[in-house]
Amino acid sequence: MLAFILPLAFTMVTIALLLNLYRLILGPSVSDRILALDTLYINAIALFIMLSLYLENSLYFESALLIAVMGFVSTLALSKYLLRGDIIE
């Protein structure tokens, strides 16, 4: 059953990534682009976890964790820059 579900999930998350990329490029405002970037890295994490399940290799879990940490820090920095104009006080 997992052999049927994983390709379907890969396809759906890839479509979500393409839609996020569209919003990232053509977003009407900067906050929309930041939100699209945030959703983009969350979908990338989902792809890495599904790839890890498909290949039965736990190395991709560590990559997903690194993407999550870097994505959180970058979203926080971009939001702070958008709010105040500088990152470091």
QUIMOLIN-V527339 format. One line per field, one symbol per residue. phi: phi as a letter, one per 20 degrees, with the letter a starting at -180 (. if undefined). burial: I if it has 16 or more other C-alpha atoms within 10 Angstrom, else O. A space follows every 10 residues. Layout:
phi->???
burial->???
//
This chain:
phi->.ffefffffg ffffffffff fffffdffcf ffffffffff ffffffffff ffffelceff ffffffffff ffffffffff fffdnbeee
burial->OOOOOOOOOO OOIIOIIOOI IOIIOOIOOO OOIIIIIIII IIIIIIIIII IIOOOOOOOI IOOIOOIIOO IOOOOOOIIO OOOOOOOOO
//
